[in-house]
Amino acid sequence: MSYITTTNLTSIMAEMTDYCNAACPMCQRFDWDTNLIDTVNSKHTTLDFIKEKIGDEIISRLDRWICQGTYGDAIMNPETIDIFGYLKKLNPRIDIIMHTNGGVRNEDFWKNLAELDVRVTFSIDGLADTNHLYRRNVKWDKLMFNVKTFISNGGSADWEYLVFKHNQHQTSEAETLSKSMGFKNFRHYFSERWQDFDANGNYRDIKKLEVDDYIIEKPEDQPEDFVAEVIEGHNLAKNVFTKPGIDDFFTKKINCYACSVSRREIYLRANGYVSPCCWLGDIERDEPKSIIVDYNKVNLNHTSLKEIFEGKFFKDLHEGIQGGEKRLKGCYHACGVN
């Protein structure tokens, strides 16, 4: 039996689309050579899909519905407002959180989000002269209009600021602006993607990334081996790379964030693929494929959620977390603890 079931599930991290208006060069939507991967820009999650494949009973018990935006931005889904409205009508207490670049949609869209009590985290990496350098295709004036519309209509907004060399001098100014605009919180953080593994599993330490006619560079004050923030007491070691290779991670204990008693979360791709978390969400390129015998067995378009939870993939993952042979590097990478 899986550690997550249809009766104890409390949170769904949903990629409601794999379309995005932006073109951030270090995004998961791109390969290691900054080319768009061929599995995106193909699918929106529909309201009918949610009703049929997840169902009223499960939704009525959920605590959270999170649109993280790993492969797409929920503002691109034409049914986003309808889906959020359905979730709130069925489960008024559900906490809906949407991460977005905030660069598109009309005034009514942002008013409706505020009225539905959706909490929005805006990814804004700089000011008028710098945000577009990483958040490519996002226009500052349009972004600011959308933010002001959302907040002025009662929306709860956070500002997340990804630090690069070109914007690190503006962090304090951006935080001041966030307070004056009515953001609830301002958080700046470093990217873990400067230190990564390529398509062949080889360690790489990137100092700069050349994109078209400009260069994205690592901030000068980013530690070489930093640990991500502690979330709910969970030590996310995902950003620690101390040497070429990942052998060190196999000496760590895995404290699975997604399957913790306080979380019980799954990650749902727009194409229907289900995994415990977004770190195992890249089924086409990453490790999960090593223990998946049949892709249809982990896809809601072909298999029920109950059958997925009780199937071989989740069983092998659970055994791996407990120290079994089917352990995945991704689990140690994301949730290994010292």
N, C-alpha and C positions, 0 to 999 in steps of 0.2 A: 504494500500500500504506500502511496506517495505521502510525503510530509505535507503537501497542500491538497486539499479536497474542495469539492464544490460547496461544502457546508462550512468550512472554516476560512475560506478565502475572504480577505478584507480589503484588498487594494488591487487595482488594475492600472498598470502603466500602459497606456494605449497610444500607439502611433496611428492616429486617425487618418493619416495620409502619408504617402512617400513623395509628395510634391513640395517644393519650396520655392519661394520667390527670390531668396538670397542665394549666394554662391560662395559661402565661407570656405576658404581653401583647405582648412584642416578638418573639415566636417567628415563624418562617417560616410556621407554620400559620395565622397571621392576616394579614389584609390591612392596608392603611395606616390603616384606621379601626378596627382591633382587632376585626374580624369574622372568624369562622372561615371559611377558604376552602372552597369546595365540593368540592375534590378530596381531602380527608382524611377520616379515619374511615370508610374503605371497604375496606381491604385488609390482610391479613397475608401475609407470605411463608411458604410452606409447605416442609416438608422434601422433599416430592415435587417441588416446583418446582425446588429447588436441585439435586436429583439429576438431574433431566431436562434442565434448561436450562443448568446450569453443568458438571456432570459430575465424575466421580471423577478423571479425568486432570488437569484444571485444578486442582481442589482439592488434590490431592496435591503440587502444586508451589508452592502459595501460601505466602508468608511471613506475611501478615497478613490478618485478617478484622476489620473495624472497624465497629461499630455506633455511628455518630456521633449519631443522634437529631435530625436536622434537621426531619423532619416527623412523627416518632413515636418512642416510647420502646420499646426491645426488650423491656422487662419486661411489655409489654401483649400480646405475641405468645404464645399458648398453647403454641406448639411451640419456644420459644426453647431450652430445655434439650435437647430432642431434636436440634435443629439443631446446637447447639454440640457435643453428644456425638458426632454423626456427623462433624463436621469434625475433631475430635480423634482419633477412631478411625481415620479415613482418613489423617490427617496429624498425627502426634503433636507435631511441632515447630511447628505453626502458632501464631502469636501472636494470640489473640482478645482484642479490647479493646472494652468496652461502656461507653458514656456513658449516664448515667441520672439521673433525679431521685430514684430510690430509694424512692418513696413507696408502693409496693404489693407484693404477692406474699407468700406465706407463708414460714415458717422453712425448710422443706425446699428451696424454690427457691434461697434464698441459700446454703444449705449445698452444694447441687449445683453452683452456680456456682463456689464455692471449690474443690470437689473436681475440677472440670474445668480448673482453673488459668486461669480467665478473669480478665483484669485489668479492674477496674472503676473508672471515673472518676465520682464522685458530684458532681453539680452542686448545691452547697449555698450559697445566697447570703445568709448571715446566721446568726443563732442562733435560739433558740426564739421570740423575740418579733418577728423580722424576716424569716426565710426565707420564710414564707408570703405576704409582701407581693408578691413577684415570682413565686415558685414556687407559684402559686395551686393550691389543692386538695391540697397536700402537707402532711400532718400531721407535726409535729416528732417526737412520741413514736414513731410508726410508722417514720419514717425512721431514727431513732437505733437502734431495735431491729433493723432490717434491716442497718444498717451494722455493728453489733456482732456480729450473727450471722455475717455474711460474713467479717469480719476474724478473729473468734475461731476460725473453722474453717479458717484458713490462707489466706484470700483476700488478694490484693494490691490495695490501694485507694489512689486519689488523690482529693484534695479540690480542686475548682475553684470559685472564689468570684468571682462577678460583682459588681463594685462599683457601688453606687448611692449617692445622698445619704443614704438612710435606713439604710444598713448600713456606710458607710465607717468609722465610729468603732469597729466591732467586728472589723475585719480581724485585728488582733494577737491578740485574744482567741480568734477562730476558729482561727487558726494554732496557738495553744497547745493548744486542745482537740483539734485534729487529731493532734498529736504524742502526746497522752495516750491517744488512742483507737487508735493504731497505724497511722494513715495513712502511706503511704510518702512522699508529697509533698503540699505545699499550694501552690496557685497562685492568686493573685488577679489579675484583669485587668479592663480596661474594655470596654464594648460599643462596637462600631463602628456600631451601628444608630441612634445619635443623629444621625449624618450619613449621609444616604441620598438616593435618588432615588425619587420617587413613581411611581404607575402610568403617568404620562405622560412620565416621563424627566426631570422637573424636580427640581433640587437642593433639598434641604430640610435645615435645621439645627434639630433638635428640642432643646428645653431640658427639657421635661417632658411626661409623657404621663398624661392623665386616664383612669383606668380605674374604672368603677363609682363606688365611694364613697371612693377614695383616689387619690393622685397619685404616680407614679413620676418621680423627678427625676434628672437627670444629676449625678454627684458633683462636688463643688466643685473638686477638684484634678485633674480629667481635662484633659489638654492639648487645645487646640482641634483641632490637627492632629497626631495621634500615629500612629506607625507600629507595626504589630503586632510581636510578638516574632519574632526570627529563628529559623526552624525549619530545622535541618540546613543552615545556611548560606544559606538561601533568603530573600531580603528580600521578605516579604509586604507589598505596599504597599496592601493593600485598605482601610486605614483612613485614607488621606490624601485629604482633600477641601479644596483650597485656594481654590476659587472655584466659583460656580455653573456647572455644566456639567462635562463630563468630558474636554474637549479635551486637557488636559495628559497624560492617560494615553496618548494616541496618539503621544507623543514618547518613550515608554518602550519598552524592550526587554521582551519577554515571556519569562520564565523559567518555563515550565510545571512546576509542582510535581508534578502527577499523572503526567506522561509523562516525568519525569526518569529517567535510567538506574537510579538507586537506588530508584525508586518503582514505576513501571509500574502505576499504579492506575486503577481505574474506580469510578464511583459507580452504585449500583444502587438504584432506587426500588422500593418495595413493589408498585407497579403494573407493574413490569417494564421501565420506561424506563432506558436506559443512557446515561451521559455520562462524560466524563473525570473530573469532580469535582462536588462538591456545589454549587459556585458556578454551575454550569450545570445544576443539577438541577431548577429550577423551570420545567419545559417549558411549563406552562400560562400563565405570566405574563411570563416574562423573555425575553431575547434569543434563546435557542436556536431558538425557533420561526421566527425570520427565515431560517434556513438549513435548516430541516427541510421537505422536500417531502411526506413521508408519515410520520406518527407511527408507524405499524406497522413501519417500517423501522429504528426505533431502540428497539424493544420486544421483549424476550425471549419474550413470549407469542406473537409472530408471526414473529420473525426470529432466526436462530441468532446466537450471540455472534461467531462468525467472520465472518458476513455483515455484522453491524453494524460491526465493526472495519474491514472492507474497503469499507464503503459510503460514500455521498456525505457524510453528516454528519461522520464522523470525518476524512475526507479534507479537507473544507472547513475544519474546525477546525485541522487541522495546517497547512494553507496559510496560514490567518490568523495563526497563531502565528509563522510565518516571515515575516510581513509582507504577506501576500496581501490581496486585496480583501474576503474573507469574514471579516475579523477582527471579534471581538466585544468590546464594551465590558467585558463581564464578565471576559474574559481579562486585559485591562489592569487592571481594577479589583482583581482578586485576585492577579495574578502579574506586574504591571508592576514593573520594577526601574529604579532611577535610573542 
